[in-house]
Amino acid sequence: MTLEMIKTQIEQIKLKRNSLLQLLEQPNLGTLRIDVNQALEEMDDLLDEFERVFQEKSQA
């Protein structure tokens, strides 16, 4: 997998993250809110890790 392919995938994840944020604003989620929050946390971790890894490579 090339760096460009990974960047494209990361952009898709960012778009899906925005969809989850919009879903989280819905008042009738019930217990699904827990799953949405978990998904957001995991996406944030993934995005942070991506930034950390590829920032280190560009500085090397």
DSSP file (Angstrom, degrees, kcal/mol; ACC not computed):
  #  RESIDUE AA STRUCTURE BP1 BP2  ACC     N-H-->O    O-->H-N    N-H-->O    O-->H-N    TCO  KAPPA ALPHA  PHI   PSI    X-CA   Y-CA   Z-CA
    1    1 A M              0   0    0      0, 0.0     2,-0.1     0, 0.0     0, 0.0   0.000 360.0 360.0 360.0 130.3    0.0    0.0    0.0
    2    2 A T     >  -     0   0    0      1,-0.1     4,-2.0     4,-0.0     5,-0.2  -0.378 360.0-110.8 -84.2 164.4    1.4    3.4   -1.0
    3    3 A L  H  > S+     0   0    0      1,-0.2     4,-2.7     2,-0.2     5,-0.2   0.878 119.2  54.5 -61.1 -38.8    1.5    6.5    1.1
    4    4 A E  H  > S+     0   0    0      1,-0.2     4,-2.1     2,-0.2    -1,-0.2   0.891 107.0  50.5 -63.9 -38.8   -1.1    8.1   -1.3
    5    5 A M  H  > S+     0   0    0      2,-0.2     4,-2.1     1,-0.2    -1,-0.2   0.906 111.0  49.0 -65.0 -40.6   -3.4    5.2   -0.8
    6    6 A I  H  X S+     0   0    0     -4,-2.0     4,-2.5     2,-0.2    -2,-0.2   0.919 109.8  51.4 -65.0 -43.4   -3.1    5.5    3.0
    7    7 A K  H  X S+     0   0    0     -4,-2.7     4,-2.1     1,-0.2    -1,-0.2   0.886 108.8  51.7 -61.2 -38.4   -3.8    9.2    2.8
    8    8 A T  H  X S+     0   0    0     -4,-2.1     4,-1.8     2,-0.2    -1,-0.2   0.916 110.2  48.5 -63.2 -43.4   -6.9    8.6    0.7
    9    9 A Q  H  X S+     0   0    0     -4,-2.1     4,-2.1     1,-0.2    -2,-0.2   0.898 109.4  52.8 -63.3 -40.5   -8.1    6.1    3.3
   10   10 A I  H  X S+     0   0    0     -4,-2.5     4,-2.3     1,-0.2    -1,-0.2   0.893 106.7  52.7 -63.4 -39.5   -7.4    8.6    6.1
   11   11 A E  H  X S+     0   0    0     -4,-2.1     4,-2.0     1,-0.2    -1,-0.2   0.893 108.2  51.1 -62.8 -38.9   -9.5   11.2    4.3
   12   12 A Q  H  X S+     0   0    0     -4,-1.8     4,-2.2     2,-0.2    -2,-0.2   0.896 108.6  51.5 -64.2 -40.0  -12.4    8.7    4.1
   13   13 A I  H  X S+     0   0    0     -4,-2.1     4,-2.3     1,-0.2    -2,-0.2   0.908 107.5  52.8 -63.2 -41.6  -12.1    8.0    7.8
   14   14 A K  H  X S+     0   0    0     -4,-2.3     4,-1.7     1,-0.2    -1,-0.2   0.896 109.0  49.8 -61.6 -40.1  -12.2   11.8    8.5
   15   15 A L  H  X S+     0   0    0     -4,-2.0     4,-1.3     1,-0.2    -1,-0.2   0.908 111.9  47.5 -64.2 -41.8  -15.4   12.0    6.4
   16   16 A K  H  X S+     0   0    0     -4,-2.2     4,-2.0     1,-0.2    -2,-0.2   0.834 105.7  59.5 -69.2 -31.7  -17.0    9.1    8.3
   17   17 A R  H  X S+     0   0    0     -4,-2.3     4,-2.2     1,-0.2    -1,-0.2   0.919 102.7  52.4 -61.8 -42.6  -16.0   10.7   11.6
   18   18 A N  H  X S+     0   0    0     -4,-1.7     4,-2.0     1,-0.2    -1,-0.2   0.873 106.5  53.9 -60.9 -36.8  -18.0   13.8   10.8
   19   19 A S  H  X S+     0   0    0     -4,-1.3     4,-2.2     1,-0.2    -1,-0.2   0.900 107.7  50.0 -64.2 -40.1  -21.0   11.5   10.1
   20   20 A L  H  X S+     0   0    0     -4,-2.0     4,-2.4     2,-0.2    -2,-0.2   0.881 107.5  54.0 -66.2 -37.2  -20.6   10.0   13.5
   21   21 A L  H  X S+     0   0    0     -4,-2.2     4,-0.8     2,-0.2    -1,-0.2   0.906 109.5  48.0 -62.6 -40.2  -20.4   13.5   15.1
   22   22 A Q  H >< S+     0   0    0     -4,-2.0     3,-0.7     1,-0.2     4,-0.3   0.897 110.8  51.3 -66.1 -39.4  -23.7   14.3   13.5
   23   23 A L  H >< S+     0   0    0     -4,-2.2     3,-1.8     1,-0.2    -2,-0.2   0.886 102.7  60.0 -63.6 -38.2  -25.2   11.1   14.6
   24   24 A L  H 3< S+     0   0    0     -4,-2.4    -1,-0.2     1,-0.3    -2,-0.2   0.755  95.4  63.5 -62.6 -24.4  -24.1   11.8   18.2
   25   25 A E  T << S+     0   0    0     -4,-0.8    -1,-0.3    -3,-0.7    -2,-0.2   0.614  77.8 106.6 -75.7 -12.2  -26.2   15.0   18.1
   26   26 A Q    X   -     0   0    0     -3,-1.8     3,-0.7    -4,-0.3    -3,-0.0  -0.511  65.0-148.0 -70.8 131.7  -29.4   12.9   17.8
   27   27 A P  T 3  S+     0   0    0      0, 0.0     3,-0.3     0, 0.0    -1,-0.1   0.673  88.0  58.6 -75.9 -15.5  -31.3   12.9   21.0
   28   28 A N  T 3   +     0   0    0      1,-0.2    -2,-0.1     5,-0.0     0, 0.0  -0.060  65.6 112.3-108.2  33.7  -32.8    9.4   20.7
   29   29 A L    X   +     0   0    0     -3,-0.7     3,-1.7     1,-0.2    -1,-0.2   0.818  46.4 178.4 -75.5 -30.4  -29.7    7.3   20.4
   30   30 A G  T >   -     0   0    0     -3,-0.3     3,-1.4     1,-0.3     4,-0.2  -0.409  69.7  -9.5  63.2-134.8  -30.1    5.5   23.7
   31   31 A T  T >> S+     0   0    0      1,-0.3     3,-1.2     2,-0.2     4,-0.8   0.655 124.0  77.9 -73.4 -13.9  -27.4    2.9   24.3
   32   32 A L  H <> S+     0   0    0     -3,-1.7     4,-2.3     1,-0.2    -1,-0.3   0.764  78.3  74.6 -63.0 -23.4  -26.1    3.3   20.8
   33   33 A R  H <> S+     0   0    0     -3,-1.4     4,-2.5     1,-0.2    -1,-0.2   0.859  90.3  56.3 -56.8 -36.7  -24.5    6.5   22.0
   34   34 A I  H <> S+     0   0    0     -3,-1.2     4,-2.2    -4,-0.2    -1,-0.2   0.923 108.5  46.1 -61.6 -45.5  -21.9    4.4   23.8
   35   35 A D  H  X S+     0   0    0     -4,-0.8     4,-2.5     2,-0.2    -2,-0.2   0.886 112.1  50.6 -66.0 -39.6  -21.0    2.6   20.5
   36   36 A V  H  X S+     0   0    0     -4,-2.3     4,-2.3     2,-0.2    -2,-0.2   0.922 111.0  48.8 -65.5 -43.4  -20.8    5.9   18.7
   37   37 A N  H  X S+     0   0    0     -4,-2.5     4,-2.4     2,-0.2    -2,-0.2   0.910 111.4  50.3 -61.3 -42.2  -18.5    7.4   21.3
   38   38 A Q  H  X S+     0   0    0     -4,-2.2     4,-2.4     2,-0.2    -2,-0.2   0.914 109.8  50.2 -62.8 -43.2  -16.3    4.3   21.2
   39   39 A A  H  X S+     0   0    0     -4,-2.5     4,-2.4     1,-0.2    -1,-0.2   0.907 110.6  49.9 -62.3 -41.5  -16.0    4.6   17.4
   40   40 A L  H  X S+     0   0    0     -4,-2.3     4,-2.6     2,-0.2    -2,-0.2   0.913 110.2  50.3 -63.5 -42.6  -15.1    8.2   17.7
   41   41 A E  H  X S+     0   0    0     -4,-2.4     4,-2.3     1,-0.2    -2,-0.2   0.922 112.1  47.2 -61.1 -44.4  -12.4    7.5   20.2
   42   42 A E  H  X S+     0   0    0     -4,-2.4     4,-2.3     2,-0.2    -2,-0.2   0.887 112.1  49.6 -67.2 -38.6  -10.9    4.8   18.1
   43   43 A M  H  X S+     0   0    0     -4,-2.4     4,-2.8     2,-0.2     5,-0.2   0.916 110.5  50.8 -64.4 -42.4  -11.0    7.0   15.0
   44   44 A D  H  X S+     0   0    0     -4,-2.6     4,-2.6     1,-0.2    -2,-0.2   0.906 110.1  49.9 -62.0 -41.0   -9.3    9.8   16.9
   45   45 A D  H  X S+     0   0    0     -4,-2.3     4,-2.5     2,-0.2    -1,-0.2   0.923 111.9  48.4 -61.6 -44.2   -6.6    7.3   18.1
   46   46 A L  H  X S+     0   0    0     -4,-2.3     4,-2.5     2,-0.2    -2,-0.2   0.922 112.8  47.1 -62.5 -45.5   -6.1    6.1   14.5
   47   47 A L  H  X S+     0   0    0     -4,-2.8     4,-2.4     2,-0.2    -1,-0.2   0.895 112.5  49.8 -65.1 -40.1   -5.8    9.7   13.2
   48   48 A D  H  X S+     0   0    0     -4,-2.6     4,-2.5    -5,-0.2    -2,-0.2   0.923 111.6  48.7 -62.8 -43.9   -3.4   10.7   16.0
   49   49 A E  H  X S+     0   0    0     -4,-2.5     4,-2.9     2,-0.2     5,-0.3   0.905 110.4  51.3 -63.4 -42.0   -1.2    7.7   15.3
   50   50 A F  H  X S+     0   0    0     -4,-2.5     4,-2.6     1,-0.2     5,-0.3   0.944 112.0  46.4 -59.1 -48.5   -1.2    8.4   11.6
   51   51 A E  H  X S+     0   0    0     -4,-2.4     4,-1.7     1,-0.2     5,-0.2   0.907 114.1  48.6 -61.6 -42.1   -0.1   12.0   12.2
   52   52 A R  H  X S+     0   0    0     -4,-2.5     4,-1.9     2,-0.2    -2,-0.2   0.941 114.5  44.0 -64.4 -48.0    2.5   10.9   14.6
   53   53 A V  H  X S+     0   0    0     -4,-2.9     4,-1.8     1,-0.2    -2,-0.2   0.935 118.6  41.2 -65.6 -47.8    4.0    8.2   12.4
   54   54 A F  H  X S+     0   0    0     -4,-2.6     4,-1.5    -5,-0.3    -1,-0.2   0.732 111.5  56.1 -79.6 -19.8    4.0   10.2    9.2
   55   55 A Q  H  X S+     0   0    0     -4,-1.7     4,-1.3    -5,-0.3    -1,-0.2   0.896 108.2  49.5 -70.5 -41.1    5.2   13.4   10.9
   56   56 A E  H  X S+     0   0    0     -4,-1.9     4,-1.2    -5,-0.2    -2,-0.2   0.899 110.4  50.4 -62.8 -41.2    8.2   11.5   12.2
   57   57 A K  H  < S+     0   0    0     -4,-1.8    -1,-0.2     1,-0.2    -2,-0.2   0.869 109.0  50.6 -67.1 -36.3    9.0   10.1    8.7
   58   58 A S  H  < S+     0   0    0     -4,-1.5    -1,-0.2     1,-0.2    -2,-0.2   0.767 111.3  49.2 -74.5 -22.8    8.9   13.5    7.1
   59   59 A Q  H  <        0   0    0     -4,-1.3    -1,-0.2     1,-0.2    -2,-0.2   0.697 360.0 360.0 -84.6 -20.1   11.2   14.9    9.7
   60   60 A A     <        0   0    0     -4,-1.2    -1,-0.2    -3,-0.1    -2,-0.1   0.470 360.0 360.0 -73.3 360.0   13.7   12.0    9.3
